[in-house]
Amino acid sequence: MKIPLAPVDRVLRWGLSGLCGAVLVFLLVPVLAVIPLSFNAGSYLTYPMSGVSLRWYEDFLTSPRWLPSLWNSLLIGLVATIIATVLGTAAALGLDRMGGPPRQILNALFLMPVVVPVVVIGSSLYALFAALGLTASYLGLILAHALLGAPFVVITVAATLSGFDRRLLHAALSLGATPPQAFRRVTLPLILPGVISGALFAFATSFDEIVVTLFLAGPQQRTLPLQMFDGVREQISPTITAAATLLFLASVALVAVVEWLRRRAERLRTRRSGEGTA
């Protein structure tokens, strides 16, 4: 006797939903387990908690070790993001105008920082920056983080350009707009969600980077991930859980913004497609 197709589809759908739920739990439970420990009144990272306290958040916000590392991460991340966004957007626009093997070769080269192991990039940059006197400097660390973040800008902007209607740009040029004006008033507003998404990914990459930072940072350039690494290696302080919780919340906020930008870009693309059809 053959089983009807509808019940089979329902079972498969339930099975896939259960599998997705199990994977989600597997990914989130280790992260979410850290959040209650950040409010632990005790000095050990163990359950059950001995009480509830904000002492570790207070230590994070007032400590001469943690707060400067946070400001270093923000400063380096913001400047590196600006550089990566400008260079990555320009690269994506250039690749969009090319075709054939040169485009494929250049696209592969732009994505090399994503493919090559970070330890190889860190050691190579250390050898190069040591010869240039850029080790243990903010400039060297910013350039390294921009190098790591630029490929994400290229990917997101290139994906946005794939749905770009060039007739709008040609129409602006035919109406007397100069190429810079056409880019500023037509191209940039349409690809802006992709540019912002790429910038957010570049900032998250910089803010989370530790391997390259280990190679290039000096005592004055200690970032928050590097401080957390040293905290785990030297002394396991519950302040690490407070820092991890704040980083997790910041990551959730970034993901929410990226998703909002994606939906906004979809609505704009749908609306303009409807207007073009009309």
Secondary structure, DSSP 4 states (H G I P E B T S, - for coil): -PPPHHHHHHHHHHHHHHHHHHHHHHHHHHHHTHHHHTTBSSSSS-SS-S-B--HHHHHHHH-TTHHHHHHHHHHHHHHHHHHHHHHHHHHHHHHHH--SHHHHHHHHHHTHHHHS-HHHHHHHHHHHHHHHT-TTSHHHHHHHHHHHHHHHHHHHHHHHHTT--HHHHHHHHHTT--HHHHIIIIIHHHHHHHHHHHHHHHHHHHHH--HHHHHH--GGG--HHHHHHHHHHH---THHHHHHHHHHHHHHHHHHHHHHHHHHHHHHHHHHHHHHH-
